[in-house]
Amino acid sequence: MAFAFDISSLRARAEAAISIARQVGQEAAVFRAEALPEMLGIENKGPQDFVTIADRRAELAIRSTLLEEFPHDSFMGEEGGGQDGAGAGDGGTWVVDPIDGTTNFIRGFRHWGVSIAFVAGDRILIGVIYDAAQDRVFHAIRGQGAFKEGKPIAAAKTSDPSHAIAILGHSRRTDFEDYLAVSRKLYERGIDYRRMGAAAIGLVRVAEGISDLYYERHLSAWDMLAGMIIAAEAGAAVSMPPLEKLLRHGGPVMASSPGLADEFAFLLEIEDFSAAAS
């Protein structure tokens, strides 16, 4: 079923998401700076997969704020088990990772963020990400461009692979040998690469032109959707499976500088990108 939202309703949602993302992000940063390790309330969900009391508090604050202001919307959050916490509703759905990069957050690396997307029908309509490393908020509304603290951003114009930087993501849900194979192919093309441990932040680095690629073989929807629309609205070339599939099962994502599309074409051959991000 398709949902229609006028630009004023989308702007209202984006403004609310920007405000709450900044609030919970800054509060989480202060909490982490002041907390002793035993205060973090760390729970282990699997190998190198953690949740803290800050994740749970942040998700509750985001959910309460957005559904109070937009009661007909639905909510899907990572720490709620990825379940739709508000029922089908008459609006779209908020898809939220309260702290993307929890392992970084726990250990004191500043590469983590708050990721909030709003989707309806088969489209991502809004993306908002608080970037802890810069204490800045990125956002995009479909068809309206991408912004960092309200100022337009754009993907890099890099065309020479020897000048390019890629960011790769990896988790234990996928084969490490595949990750090594991709790293080798990038190396052979003269492309330098990094691994940051937070997909949302990797994607906004592509959007603001710092990196020329973000690629990961499998992400959950809450990790990627906000970053993907921000990157797309910034002019990056983006690919991912259909939204319905991502919401149910997750999947691969790629966002890159458009001038290097040929260099990264081998990734399209590896993955089942049956539909471009839209």
Salt bridges, closest charged atoms under 4 A:
GLU43 OE1 - ARG56 NH2 2.96
ASP49 OD1 - LYS45 NZ 3.99
ASP73 OD2 - ARG13 NE 2.99
GLU78 OE2 - LYS45 NZ 3.29
GLU79 OE1 - LYS45 NZ 3.43
ASP90 OD2 - HIS72 ND1 3.62
ASP131 OD2 - ARG205 NH2 2.86
GLU149 OE2 - ARG22 NH1 2.89
ASP160 OD2 - HIS163 NE2 3.70
ASP178 OD2 - ARG217 NH1 2.63
ASP192 OD2 - ARG194 NH1 2.96
GLU208 OE1 - LYS148 NZ 3.06
GLU208 OE2 - ARG205 NH1 2.84
GLU244 OE2 - ARG248 NE 3.86
GLU263 OE1 - ARG189 NE 3.77
GLU271 OE2 - ARG217 NE 2.70
ASP272 OD2 - LYS245 NZ 3.51
